[in-house]
Amino acid sequence: MEVVKCETVDLDVPPTSEIVIEGYISDSEAAMEGPMREYAGYVPPGEGTFKPVYHVTAMTYGNQSSCRS
């Protein structure tokens, strides 16, 4: 299988990928997430919870153009 290097992380991906989102999960930063609504409008009871933050470093689209943050 043919692969190409990602732009900002040490991974290889197929060159035919529709979209590749590169980044990292912080081990020291968390943010409130939830509660999430269901498609029918149901909202689970309770508060949201703190989850690790994912930082996006690059996005590559199927047309091989890229957008960095």
N, C-alpha and C positions, 0 to 999 in steps of 0.2 A: 504494500500500500504506500502510495506517495504521501509524504507529509512535508510541511513547511514550519519554520520556527515562528513562534508568536513574537510580537513586537516588544513586549515589556515584561514577560515572564518566561521562565525556562521550561517551556512545554512545546511539543510538536502537535500540529493539528492537520487534518486533511485540507488540501487547498480548495476543495469543493464545498467547504462548510458554508452554510447560509449566513451564520453570524457567529462570531467568537467574542465573548466578553471576558477581558483579562482583568485581573486585579488580585486583591489579597483581603483576608479577613483580619481585622485588628485584634490583637490579643490584649489590648489595654483600653479600648474604646467600646462603649455600649450605648445603645439608644432605645427608647421606648418603641415597642411594636405592638400593634393590635389594640383592642380586639378587632378581628377581621369580619366583615360582613359576608354572609353567604349570598349567592345569586338571588335567592328568594326573599332577601331582606332580613333574614334572621341574624341577630347579633348575639353571640354567646355572652352569658353573664360574666361579670368580673372586669378587672382592670387589664390593661396590657402588661407585658413583661419586657424587661430589658434583654436585648439580644446583641451579639457582636455586630459591629459595623463592617460592611463590605465596601472597600474602596475600589472603584473602577479606574484602571490605568489606561485602557485602550479598548476600542470596539472596532472590529473589522467585519465588513458586510460582504455578502456574496458577490458584489461587483468589484471586490478587491480594493475599494477605497476605505480609508480609515478615519476615525474621529477620536482625537485624544482629549482627555480631560485633565 
